[in-house]
Amino acid sequence: MWTAAEKAVLRRLRTPEKIQAFLDEELAYHHAETCYSPRLVLRHRRAHCMEGAMLAAAALRFHGDPPLIIDLTAVRDDDHVLAVFRRQGRWGAIAKSNYSGLRSRTPVYRNLRELALSYFEDYYNLRGEKTLRGYASRPVNLARFDALPWTTREEDPWEVPEYLTAIAHTPLFPELTRRYHMDARLLEAGKVGQASGA
């Protein structure tokens, strides 16, 4: 069960835009090998992409949407997790990232493939190589983890990311063998607002 203080925060996050602003402006980027539940994120005021996606999914659910997330996969890089939602039949996303181009998406995408492809130009590793290669083509409804409970658990709900790594993913570019690199200006633009630290 949510506490009164947690409910007060969640009530403010009435729209995907408000949720994204909260992730960007009120939560520090979490440089850690953790998987905080939404309760722990709200308590510690920090999150990385997995933790931010779970909090965003919890906030969406609080206001009547299903708590959906998808996983984006990469080569020579980390995966990225998004909370996804639909408006007027189109998909959008909310995300926490240390790179500006990997955050939210306006709900204009006809399907999850289009949504995933929209991240390609901004998804890169520290060598500036564009690394996005696939996505979980079916969103994961976090309601399946309610018994944990994933929203308010005091221990990290590692079952969620473990499930994400075990499900089928769809390759975006099965024929792609060439490596593509970022333009220097786009590389710098992606670092706007980047948090350093451990």
Residue, then its C-alpha position, 0 to 999 in steps of 0.5 A: m500500500w502507498t503511504a499518504a506522502e507517496k500518494a501525494v507525489l503520485r497525485r501530482l504526476r497526472t500526465p506523462e509530461k508531468i511524470q517525465a518532468f519529475l524524473d528529469e528535475e526531481l530525481a538525481y541520476h542513480h549511478a549504481e547496480t541496484c533495482y529500487s522499487p518505486r517506493l525506494v526511488l521516492r524515498h532516495r530521490r534517485a533513479h537509473c533507467m530501470e528504476g525510472a521506468m518502474l516509477a513512471a509505470a506506477a504513476l501511470r497506473f495510479h491514474g488509470d493506465p496499465p503499468l507497461i514497460i519495454d526493454l531496448t537492446a544494444v550491442r557493446d552497450d547497456d539495455h534501456v528500459l522505457a515506460v510506455f503508454r497509449r493516447q488515441g491509439r498511438w504509443g509514447a514513452i517516459a524514461k530516465s536517462n543520463y543522455s537527453g535523447l533517450r528520455s521521453r517520446t510524444p505519443v505519435y508512434r503507430n506501433l512499438r517498432e516505430l517507437a523503438l526506432s525513434y531512439f536509434e540516432d541518440y542511442y550510443n556508447l562511450r565511443g560514440e557508436k550507435t548501438l541500438r539493435g532490438y526491442a521487446s516487441r510486447p510490452v510487459n505489464l508490471a501487474r504480473f509482479d504485484a505479488l512481490p509487491w514491485t511498487t512498494r517493496e523494501e528490497d530491490p525487485w530484481e525479478v523485473p529486470e531478470y524477466l526482461t532479459a529472459i523474454a523474446h526480443t525483436p531485432l531491428f536490423p538483423e542484416l546490419t553489420r556496419r558500425y555507425h558513429m555519432d556526429a560530434r555535435l549530436l554527441e555533445a548535445g546528448k550530454v546536455g544535463q548529464a550527471s556525473g558521479a558514482 
